[in-house]
């Protein structure tokens, strides 16, 4: 019973809490188009300097596979005051983002590279 009372009290505290304050950020420019052949493009800029742009088109990868190929960019100012920029491509090779703030994996250690080369050169024999 005490749990139910505590739960109900906590629920009312959360519901009665004032909503978070969000500043209104206007859209200062915007453009978009979609063509009948699958090409599209959009871009916008907001009052806080955020910018985004993306374009894409349908692409036939092979006789059995087709899909959308998309490229774009976005930039914004982070809470730390820095401007972050990201460019990307999404195609048959997957999503490929690029940006100075994106962590980069360390190089593969030499012993691992040698082991992978050995495995590729000496495939496992069928166990059956």
Phi and psi in radians as a Rosetta constraint file:
Dihedral C 1 N 2 CA 2 C 2 CIRCULARHARMONIC -1.087 0.35
Dihedral N 2 CA 2 C 2 N 3 CIRCULARHARMONIC -0.628 0.35
Dihedral C 2 N 3 CA 3 C 3 CIRCULARHARMONIC -1.084 0.35
Dihedral N 3 CA 3 C 3 N 4 CIRCULARHARMONIC -0.767 0.35
Dihedral C 3 N 4 CA 4 C 4 CIRCULARHARMONIC -1.110 0.35
Dihedral N 4 CA 4 C 4 N 5 CIRCULARHARMONIC -0.759 0.35
Dihedral C 4 N 5 CA 5 C 5 CIRCULARHARMONIC -1.097 0.35
Dihedral N 5 CA 5 C 5 N 6 CIRCULARHARMONIC -0.777 0.35
Dihedral C 5 N 6 CA 6 C 6 CIRCULARHARMONIC -1.106 0.35
Dihedral N 6 CA 6 C 6 N 7 CIRCULARHARMONIC -0.723 0.35
Dihedral C 6 N 7 CA 7 C 7 CIRCULARHARMONIC -1.118 0.35
Dihedral N 7 CA 7 C 7 N 8 CIRCULARHARMONIC -0.804 0.35
Dihedral C 7 N 8 CA 8 C 8 CIRCULARHARMONIC -1.095 0.35
Dihedral N 8 CA 8 C 8 N 9 CIRCULARHARMONIC -0.729 0.35
Dihedral C 8 N 9 CA 9 C 9 CIRCULARHARMONIC -1.104 0.35
Dihedral N 9 CA 9 C 9 N 10 CIRCULARHARMONIC -0.770 0.35
Dihedral C 9 N 10 CA 10 C 10 CIRCULARHARMONIC -1.114 0.35
Dihedral N 10 CA 10 C 10 N 11 CIRCULARHARMONIC -0.702 0.35
Dihedral C 10 N 11 CA 11 C 11 CIRCULARHARMONIC -1.037 0.35
Dihedral N 11 CA 11 C 11 N 12 CIRCULARHARMONIC -0.794 0.35
Dihedral C 11 N 12 CA 12 C 12 CIRCULARHARMONIC -1.176 0.35
Dihedral N 12 CA 12 C 12 N 13 CIRCULARHARMONIC -0.588 0.35
Dihedral C 12 N 13 CA 13 C 13 CIRCULARHARMONIC -1.119 0.35
Dihedral N 13 CA 13 C 13 N 14 CIRCULARHARMONIC -0.769 0.35
Dihedral C 13 N 14 CA 14 C 14 CIRCULARHARMONIC -1.163 0.35
Dihedral N 14 CA 14 C 14 N 15 CIRCULARHARMONIC -0.790 0.35
Dihedral C 14 N 15 CA 15 C 15 CIRCULARHARMONIC -1.150 0.35
Dihedral N 15 CA 15 C 15 N 16 CIRCULARHARMONIC -0.646 0.35
Dihedral C 15 N 16 CA 16 C 16 CIRCULARHARMONIC -1.423 0.35
Dihedral N 16 CA 16 C 16 N 17 CIRCULARHARMONIC -0.182 0.35
Dihedral C 16 N 17 CA 17 C 17 CIRCULARHARMONIC -1.099 0.35
Dihedral N 17 CA 17 C 17 N 18 CIRCULARHARMONIC 2.472 0.35
Dihedral C 17 N 18 CA 18 C 18 CIRCULARHARMONIC -1.138 0.35
Dihedral N 18 CA 18 C 18 N 19 CIRCULARHARMONIC 2.583 0.35
Dihedral C 18 N 19 CA 19 C 19 CIRCULARHARMONIC -1.135 0.35
Dihedral N 19 CA 19 C 19 N 20 CIRCULARHARMONIC 2.655 0.35
Dihedral C 19 N 20 CA 20 C 20 CIRCULARHARMONIC -1.099 0.35
Dihedral N 20 CA 20 C 20 N 21 CIRCULARHARMONIC 2.496 0.35
Dihedral C 20 N 21 CA 21 C 21 CIRCULARHARMONIC -1.475 0.35
Dihedral N 21 CA 21 C 21 N 22 CIRCULARHARMONIC 2.179 0.35
Dihedral C 21 N 22 CA 22 C 22 CIRCULARHARMONIC -2.159 0.35
Dihedral N 22 CA 22 C 22 N 23 CIRCULARHARMONIC 2.199 0.35
Dihedral C 22 N 23 CA 23 C 23 CIRCULARHARMONIC -1.260 0.35
Dihedral N 23 CA 23 C 23 N 24 CIRCULARHARMONIC 2.500 0.35
Dihedral C 23 N 24 CA 24 C 24 CIRCULARHARMONIC -1.335 0.35
Dihedral N 24 CA 24 C 24 N 25 CIRCULARHARMONIC 2.243 0.35
Dihedral C 24 N 25 CA 25 C 25 CIRCULARHARMONIC -2.072 0.35
Dihedral N 25 CA 25 C 25 N 26 CIRCULARHARMONIC 1.988 0.35
Dihedral C 25 N 26 CA 26 C 26 CIRCULARHARMONIC -1.329 0.35
Dihedral N 26 CA 26 C 26 N 27 CIRCULARHARMONIC 2.686 0.35
Dihedral C 26 N 27 CA 27 C 27 CIRCULARHARMONIC -1.483 0.35
Dihedral N 27 CA 27 C 27 N 28 CIRCULARHARMONIC 2.105 0.35
Dihedral C 27 N 28 CA 28 C 28 CIRCULARHARMONIC -1.685 0.35
Dihedral N 28 CA 28 C 28 N 29 CIRCULARHARMONIC -0.405 0.35
Dihedral C 28 N 29 CA 29 C 29 CIRCULARHARMONIC -2.678 0.35
Dihedral N 29 CA 29 C 29 N 30 CIRCULARHARMONIC 2.620 0.35
Dihedral C 29 N 30 CA 30 C 30 CIRCULARHARMONIC -2.762 0.35
Dihedral N 30 CA 30 C 30 N 31 CIRCULARHARMONIC 2.458 0.35
Dihedral C 30 N 31 CA 31 C 31 CIRCULARHARMONIC -2.644 0.35
Dihedral N 31 CA 31 C 31 N 32 CIRCULARHARMONIC 2.435 0.35
Dihedral C 31 N 32 CA 32 C 32 CIRCULARHARMONIC -2.707 0.35
Dihedral N 32 CA 32 C 32 N 33 CIRCULARHARMONIC 2.652 0.35
Dihedral C 32 N 33 CA 33 C 33 CIRCULARHARMONIC -2.657 0.35
Dihedral N 33 CA 33 C 33 N 34 CIRCULARHARMONIC 2.563 0.35
Dihedral C 33 N 34 CA 34 C 34 CIRCULARHARMONIC -2.342 0.35
Dihedral N 34 CA 34 C 34 N 35 CIRCULARHARMONIC 2.155 0.35
Dihedral C 34 N 35 CA 35 C 35 CIRCULARHARMONIC -1.734 0.35
Dihedral N 35 CA 35 C 35 N 36 CIRCULARHARMONIC 2.773 0.35
Dihedral C 35 N 36 CA 36 C 36 CIRCULARHARMONIC -1.143 0.35
Dihedral N 36 CA 36 C 36 N 37 CIRCULARHARMONIC -0.346 0.35
Dihedral C 36 N 37 CA 37 C 37 CIRCULARHARMONIC -1.601 0.35
Dihedral N 37 CA 37 C 37 N 38 CIRCULARHARMONIC 0.092 0.35
Dihedral C 37 N 38 CA 38 C 38 CIRCULARHARMONIC 1.784 0.35
Dihedral N 38 CA 38 C 38 N 39 CIRCULARHARMONIC -0.172 0.35
Dihedral C 38 N 39 CA 39 C 39 CIRCULARHARMONIC -1.247 0.35
Dihedral N 39 CA 39 C 39 N 40 CIRCULARHARMONIC 2.468 0.35
Dihedral C 39 N 40 CA 40 C 40 CIRCULARHARMONIC -2.551 0.35
Dihedral N 40 CA 40 C 40 N 41 CIRCULARHARMONIC 2.813 0.35
Dihedral C 40 N 41 CA 41 C 41 CIRCULARHARMONIC -2.720 0.35
Dihedral N 41 CA 41 C 41 N 42 CIRCULARHARMONIC 2.453 0.35
Dihedral C 41 N 42 CA 42 C 42 CIRCULARHARMONIC -2.573 0.35
Dihedral N 42 CA 42 C 42 N 43 CIRCULARHARMONIC 2.721 0.35
Dihedral C 42 N 43 CA 43 C 43 CIRCULARHARMONIC -2.708 0.35
Dihedral N 43 CA 43 C 43 N 44 CIRCULARHARMONIC 2.642 0.35
Dihedral C 43 N 44 CA 44 C 44 CIRCULARHARMONIC -2.700 0.35
Dihedral N 44 CA 44 C 44 N 45 CIRCULARHARMONIC 2.797 0.35
Dihedral C 44 N 45 CA 45 C 45 CIRCULARHARMONIC -2.415 0.35
Dihedral N 45 CA 45 C 45 N 46 CIRCULARHARMONIC 2.408 0.35
Dihedral C 45 N 46 CA 46 C 46 CIRCULARHARMONIC -1.856 0.35
Dihedral N 46 CA 46 C 46 N 47 CIRCULARHARMONIC 2.937 0.35
Dihedral C 46 N 47 CA 47 C 47 CIRCULARHARMONIC -1.109 0.35
Dihedral N 47 CA 47 C 47 N 48 CIRCULARHARMONIC -0.329 0.35
Dihedral C 47 N 48 CA 48 C 48 CIRCULARHARMONIC -1.638 0.35
Dihedral N 48 CA 48 C 48 N 49 CIRCULARHARMONIC 0.142 0.35
Dihedral C 48 N 49 CA 49 C 49 CIRCULARHARMONIC 1.625 0.35
Dihedral N 49 CA 49 C 49 N 50 CIRCULARHARMONIC -0.056 0.35
Dihedral C 49 N 50 CA 50 C 50 CIRCULARHARMONIC -1.144 0.35
Dihedral N 50 CA 50 C 50 N 51 CIRCULARHARMONIC 2.348 0.35
Dihedral C 50 N 51 CA 51 C 51 CIRCULARHARMONIC -2.303 0.35
Dihedral N 51 CA 51 C 51 N 52 CIRCULARHARMONIC 2.498 0.35
Dihedral C 51 N 52 CA 52 C 52 CIRCULARHARMONIC -2.535 0.35
Dihedral N 52 CA 52 C 52 N 53 CIRCULARHARMONIC 2.553 0.35
Dihedral C 52 N 53 CA 53 C 53 CIRCULARHARMONIC -2.613 0.35
Dihedral N 53 CA 53 C 53 N 54 CIRCULARHARMONIC 2.455 0.35
Dihedral C 53 N 54 CA 54 C 54 CIRCULARHARMONIC -2.651 0.35
Dihedral N 54 CA 54 C 54 N 55 CIRCULARHARMONIC 2.501 0.35
Dihedral C 54 N 55 CA 55 C 55 CIRCULARHARMONIC -2.472 0.35
Dihedral N 55 CA 55 C 55 N 56 CIRCULARHARMONIC 2.744 0.35
Dihedral C 55 N 56 CA 56 C 56 CIRCULARHARMONIC -2.808 0.35
Dihedral N 56 CA 56 C 56 N 57 CIRCULARHARMONIC 2.921 0.35
Dihedral C 56 N 57 CA 57 C 57 CIRCULARHARMONIC -2.701 0.35
Dihedral N 57 CA 57 C 57 N 58 CIRCULARHARMONIC 2.746 0.35
Dihedral C 57 N 58 CA 58 C 58 CIRCULARHARMONIC -1.316 0.35
Dihedral N 58 CA 58 C 58 N 59 CIRCULARHARMONIC 2.460 0.35
Dihedral C 58 N 59 CA 59 C 59 CIRCULARHARMONIC -2.396 0.35
Dihedral N 59 CA 59 C 59 N 60 CIRCULARHARMONIC 2.399 0.35
Dihedral C 59 N 60 CA 60 C 60 CIRCULARHARMONIC -1.617 0.35
Dihedral N 60 CA 60 C 60 N 61 CIRCULARHARMONIC 2.030 0.35
Dihedral C 60 N 61 CA 61 C 61 CIRCULARHARMONIC -1.436 0.35
Dihedral N 61 CA 61 C 61 N 62 CIRCULARHARMONIC -0.720 0.35
Dihedral C 61 N 62 CA 62 C 62 CIRCULARHARMONIC -2.780 0.35
Dihedral N 62 CA 62 C 62 N 63 CIRCULARHARMONIC -3.032 0.35
Dihedral C 62 N 63 CA 63 C 63 CIRCULARHARMONIC -1.116 0.35
Dihedral N 63 CA 63 C 63 N 64 CIRCULARHARMONIC -0.357 0.35
Dihedral C 63 N 64 CA 64 C 64 CIRCULARHARMONIC -1.921 0.35
Dihedral N 64 CA 64 C 64 N 65 CIRCULARHARMONIC -0.118 0.35
Dihedral C 64 N 65 CA 65 C 65 CIRCULARHARMONIC -2.345 0.35
Dihedral N 65 CA 65 C 65 N 66 CIRCULARHARMONIC 2.313 0.35
Dihedral C 65 N 66 CA 66 C 66 CIRCULARHARMONIC -2.450 0.35
Dihedral N 66 CA 66 C 66 N 67 CIRCULARHARMONIC 2.794 0.35
Dihedral C 66 N 67 CA 67 C 67 CIRCULARHARMONIC -3.024 0.35
Dihedral N 67 CA 67 C 67 N 68 CIRCULARHARMONIC 3.135 0.35
Dihedral C 67 N 68 CA 68 C 68 CIRCULARHARMONIC -1.554 0.35
Dihedral N 68 CA 68 C 68 N 69 CIRCULARHARMONIC 2.326 0.35
Dihedral C 68 N 69 CA 69 C 69 CIRCULARHARMONIC -1.880 0.35
Dihedral N 69 CA 69 C 69 N 70 CIRCULARHARMONIC 2.169 0.35
Dihedral C 69 N 70 CA 70 C 70 CIRCULARHARMONIC -2.233 0.35
Dihedral N 70 CA 70 C 70 N 71 CIRCULARHARMONIC 2.476 0.35
Dihedral C 70 N 71 CA 71 C 71 CIRCULARHARMONIC -2.413 0.35
Dihedral N 71 CA 71 C 71 N 72 CIRCULARHARMONIC 2.675 0.35
Dihedral C 71 N 72 CA 72 C 72 CIRCULARHARMONIC -3.028 0.35
Dihedral N 72 CA 72 C 72 N 73 CIRCULARHARMONIC -3.067 0.35
Dihedral C 72 N 73 CA 73 C 73 CIRCULARHARMONIC -2.678 0.35
Dihedral N 73 CA 73 C 73 N 74 CIRCULARHARMONIC 2.762 0.35
Dihedral C 73 N 74 CA 74 C 74 CIRCULARHARMONIC -2.597 0.35
Dihedral N 74 CA 74 C 74 N 75 CIRCULARHARMONIC 2.513 0.35
Dihedral C 74 N 75 CA 75 C 75 CIRCULARHARMONIC -2.467 0.35
Dihedral N 75 CA 75 C 75 N 76 CIRCULARHARMONIC 2.552 0.35
Dihedral C 75 N 76 CA 76 C 76 CIRCULARHARMONIC -2.757 0.35
Dihedral N 76 CA 76 C 76 N 77 CIRCULARHARMONIC 2.822 0.35
Dihedral C 76 N 77 CA 77 C 77 CIRCULARHARMONIC -1.702 0.35
Dihedral N 77 CA 77 C 77 N 78 CIRCULARHARMONIC 2.185 0.35
Dihedral C 77 N 78 CA 78 C 78 CIRCULARHARMONIC -1.377 0.35
Dihedral N 78 CA 78 C 78 N 79 CIRCULARHARMONIC 2.996 0.35
Dihedral C 78 N 79 CA 79 C 79 CIRCULARHARMONIC -1.070 0.35
Dihedral N 79 CA 79 C 79 N 80 CIRCULARHARMONIC -0.375 0.35
Dihedral C 79 N 80 CA 80 C 80 CIRCULARHARMONIC -1.509 0.35
Dihedral N 80 CA 80 C 80 N 81 CIRCULARHARMONIC 0.048 0.35
Dihedral C 80 N 81 CA 81 C 81 CIRCULARHARMONIC 1.547 0.35
Dihedral N 81 CA 81 C 81 N 82 CIRCULARHARMONIC -0.153 0.35
Dihedral C 81 N 82 CA 82 C 82 CIRCULARHARMONIC -1.430 0.35
Dihedral N 82 CA 82 C 82 N 83 CIRCULARHARMONIC 2.618 0.35
Dihedral C 82 N 83 CA 83 C 83 CIRCULARHARMONIC -1.614 0.35
Dihedral N 83 CA 83 C 83 N 84 CIRCULARHARMONIC 2.205 0.35
Dihedral C 83 N 84 CA 84 C 84 CIRCULARHARMONIC -1.868 0.35
Dihedral N 84 CA 84 C 84 N 85 CIRCULARHARMONIC 2.304 0.35
Dihedral C 84 N 85 CA 85 C 85 CIRCULARHARMONIC -2.185 0.35
Dihedral N 85 CA 85 C 85 N 86 CIRCULARHARMONIC 2.450 0.35
Dihedral C 85 N 86 CA 86 C 86 CIRCULARHARMONIC -2.397 0.35
Dihedral N 86 CA 86 C 86 N 87 CIRCULARHARMONIC 2.308 0.35
Dihedral C 86 N 87 CA 87 C 87 CIRCULARHARMONIC -2.049 0.35
Dihedral N 87 CA 87 C 87 N 88 CIRCULARHARMONIC 2.705 0.35
Dihedral C 87 N 88 CA 88 C 88 CIRCULARHARMONIC -2.715 0.35
Dihedral N 88 CA 88 C 88 N 89 CIRCULARHARMONIC 2.749 0.35
Dihedral C 88 N 89 CA 89 C 89 CIRCULARHARMONIC -2.321 0.35
Dihedral N 89 CA 89 C 89 N 90 CIRCULARHARMONIC 2.424 0.35
Dihedral C 89 N 90 CA 90 C 90 CIRCULARHARMONIC -2.264 0.35
Dihedral N 90 CA 90 C 90 N 91 CIRCULARHARMONIC 2.025 0.35
Dihedral C 90 N 91 CA 91 C 91 CIRCULARHARMONIC -2.603 0.35
Dihedral N 91 CA 91 C 91 N 92 CIRCULARHARMONIC -2.725 0.35
Dihedral C 91 N 92 CA 92 C 92 CIRCULARHARMONIC -1.103 0.35
Dihedral N 92 CA 92 C 92 N 93 CIRCULARHARMONIC -0.249 0.35
Dihedral C 92 N 93 CA 93 C 93 CIRCULARHARMONIC -1.686 0.35
Dihedral N 93 CA 93 C 93 N 94 CIRCULARHARMONIC 0.104 0.35
Dihedral C 93 N 94 CA 94 C 94 CIRCULARHARMONIC 1.679 0.35
Dihedral N 94 CA 94 C 94 N 95 CIRCULARHARMONIC -2.994 0.35
Dihedral C 94 N 95 CA 95 C 95 CIRCULARHARMONIC -1.475 0.35
Dihedral N 95 CA 95 C 95 N 96 CIRCULARHARMONIC 2.204 0.35
Dihedral C 95 N 96 CA 96 C 96 CIRCULARHARMONIC -2.233 0.35
Dihedral N 96 CA 96 C 96 N 97 CIRCULARHARMONIC 1.506 0.35
Dihedral C 96 N 97 CA 97 C 97 CIRCULARHARMONIC -1.437 0.35
Dihedral N 97 CA 97 C 97 N 98 CIRCULARHARMONIC 2.646 0.35
Dihedral C 97 N 98 CA 98 C 98 CIRCULARHARMONIC -2.418 0.35
Dihedral N 98 CA 98 C 98 N 99 CIRCULARHARMONIC 2.357 0.35
Dihedral C 98 N 99 CA 99 C 99 CIRCULARHARMONIC -3.055 0.35
Dihedral N 99 CA 99 C 99 N 100 CIRCULARHARMONIC 2.565 0.35
Dihedral C 99 N 100 CA 100 C 100 CIRCULARHARMONIC -1.081 0.35
Dihedral N 100 CA 100 C 100 N 101 CIRCULARHARMONIC -0.439 0.35
Dihedral C 100 N 101 CA 101 C 101 CIRCULARHARMONIC -1.549 0.35
Dihedral N 101 CA 101 C 101 N 102 CIRCULARHARMONIC -0.091 0.35
Dihedral C 101 N 102 CA 102 C 102 CIRCULARHARMONIC -1.438 0.35
Dihedral N 102 CA 102 C 102 N 103 CIRCULARHARMONIC 2.214 0.35
Dihedral C 102 N 103 CA 103 C 103 CIRCULARHARMONIC -1.066 0.35
Dihedral N 103 CA 103 C 103 N 104 CIRCULARHARMONIC 2.559 0.35
Dihedral C 103 N 104 CA 104 C 104 CIRCULARHARMONIC -1.975 0.35
Dihedral N 104 CA 104 C 104 N 105 CIRCULARHARMONIC 2.352 0.35
Dihedral C 104 N 105 CA 105 C 105 CIRCULARHARMONIC -1.136 0.35
Dihedral N 105 CA 105 C 105 N 106 CIRCULARHARMONIC 2.552 0.35
Dihedral C 105 N 106 CA 106 C 106 CIRCULARHARMONIC -1.197 0.35
Dihedral N 106 CA 106 C 106 N 107 CIRCULARHARMONIC 2.821 0.35
Dihedral C 106 N 107 CA 107 C 107 CIRCULARHARMONIC -1.129 0.35
Dihedral N 107 CA 107 C 107 N 108 CIRCULARHARMONIC 2.667 0.35
Dihedral C 107 N 108 CA 108 C 108 CIRCULARHARMONIC -1.263 0.35
Dihedral N 108 CA 108 C 108 N 109 CIRCULARHARMONIC 2.259 0.35
Dihedral C 108 N 109 CA 109 C 109 CIRCULARHARMONIC -1.049 0.35
Dihedral N 109 CA 109 C 109 N 110 CIRCULARHARMONIC 2.548 0.35
Dihedral C 109 N 110 CA 110 C 110 CIRCULARHARMONIC -0.946 0.35
Dihedral N 110 CA 110 C 110 N 111 CIRCULARHARMONIC -0.766 0.35
Dihedral C 110 N 111 CA 111 C 111 CIRCULARHARMONIC -1.054 0.35
Dihedral N 111 CA 111 C 111 N 112 CIRCULARHARMONIC -0.610 0.35
Dihedral C 111 N 112 CA 112 C 112 CIRCULARHARMONIC -1.203 0.35
Dihedral N 112 CA 112 C 112 N 113 CIRCULARHARMONIC -0.740 0.35
Dihedral C 112 N 113 CA 113 C 113 CIRCULARHARMONIC -1.051 0.35
Dihedral N 113 CA 113 C 113 N 114 CIRCULARHARMONIC -0.744 0.35
Dihedral C 113 N 114 CA 114 C 114 CIRCULARHARMONIC -1.115 0.35
Dihedral N 114 CA 114 C 114 N 115 CIRCULARHARMONIC -0.719 0.35
Dihedral C 114 N 115 CA 115 C 115 CIRCULARHARMONIC -1.122 0.35
Dihedral N 115 CA 115 C 115 N 116 CIRCULARHARMONIC -0.740 0.35
Dihedral C 115 N 116 CA 116 C 116 CIRCULARHARMONIC -1.121 0.35
Dihedral N 116 CA 116 C 116 N 117 CIRCULARHARMONIC -0.696 0.35
Dihedral C 116 N 117 CA 117 C 117 CIRCULARHARMONIC -1.098 0.35
Dihedral N 117 CA 117 C 117 N 118 CIRCULARHARMONIC -0.770 0.35
Dihedral C 117 N 118 CA 118 C 118 CIRCULARHARMONIC -1.063 0.35
Dihedral N 118 CA 118 C 118 N 119 CIRCULARHARMONIC -0.797 0.35
Dihedral C 118 N 119 CA 119 C 119 CIRCULARHARMONIC -1.067 0.35
Dihedral N 119 CA 119 C 119 N 120 CIRCULARHARMONIC -0.727 0.35
Dihedral C 119 N 120 CA 120 C 120 CIRCULARHARMONIC -1.151 0.35
Dihedral N 120 CA 120 C 120 N 121 CIRCULARHARMONIC -0.618 0.35
Dihedral C 120 N 121 CA 121 C 121 CIRCULARHARMONIC -1.438 0.35
Dihedral N 121 CA 121 C 121 N 122 CIRCULARHARMONIC -0.309 0.35
Dihedral C 121 N 122 CA 122 C 122 CIRCULARHARMONIC -2.255 0.35
Dihedral N 122 CA 122 C 122 N 123 CIRCULARHARMONIC 1.293 0.35
Dihedral C 122 N 123 CA 123 C 123 CIRCULARHARMONIC -1.090 0.35
Dihedral N 123 CA 123 C 123 N 124 CIRCULARHARMONIC 2.612 0.35
Dihedral C 123 N 124 CA 124 C 124 CIRCULARHARMONIC -1.126 0.35
Dihedral N 124 CA 124 C 124 N 125 CIRCULARHARMONIC 2.461 0.35
Dihedral C 124 N 125 CA 125 C 125 CIRCULARHARMONIC -1.438 0.35
Dihedral N 125 CA 125 C 125 N 126 CIRCULARHARMONIC 2.573 0.35
Dihedral C 125 N 126 CA 126 C 126 CIRCULARHARMONIC -1.026 0.35
Dihedral N 126 CA 126 C 126 N 127 CIRCULARHARMONIC 2.232 0.35
Dihedral C 126 N 127 CA 127 C 127 CIRCULARHARMONIC -1.421 0.35
Dihedral N 127 CA 127 C 127 N 128 CIRCULARHARMONIC -0.095 0.35
